[in-house]
Amino acid sequence: QGRPARVTTQGTIDLPALNNIPAQGLTLVELKQEIICRYQTELGIEGIEVTPILTQRAPRFFYVFGEVNAPNRFTMEGPTTLMQAITMAGSWKIGANLRQIAIFRRGDDWRLMATVVNMQGTMLFNHQPCPAGEIWLDDSDIVMVPKTPILIADDLINLYLTRGLY
């Protein structure tokens, strides 16, 4: 007998007589073992057979902001590289610092990690067809394309001298 169950936003599933079984981050084999163990320990049901099947994966996203033409959240349809992400964001603006593109990512322990990549040789001058800094993005990665120092100075001059902010 099959019974569909959906993973909630809290990362749990609800089954008959069992509530809030953690599913997020588990493989299908680990989930199977967890369900069988819960039926044995909580309800005393022995010999139950469970076969979890993944029918649909949750959408995966990455974010691009900074000196790009269309900053936004983008859906990962498949494996995505940093160059593809910047291209999806409408490419970079004039004044983008392609030497210090930062990718922010959460580790397995939820600590925030940052990686700085130099893509100037590839994206601007096309000197490196296969750049060493090109990386694959993960779910929920944030790509920041910063301003060049000259553009930062120009913004400060505009802010203090042109607009008259004292």
Secondary structure as UniProt FT lines:
FT   TURN            9..10
FT   STRAND          12..15
FT   TURN            16..17
FT   STRAND          18..22
FT   TURN            24..25
FT   HELIX           28..43
FT   STRAND          61..66
FT   STRAND          72..75
FT   HELIX           82..88
FT   TURN            89..90
FT   TURN            94..95
FT   TURN            98..99
FT   STRAND          101..106
FT   TURN            108..109
FT   STRAND          112..117
FT   HELIX           120..123
FT   TURN            132..133
FT   TURN            139..140
FT   STRAND          142..145
FT   HELIX           149..157
FT   HELIX           158..162
//
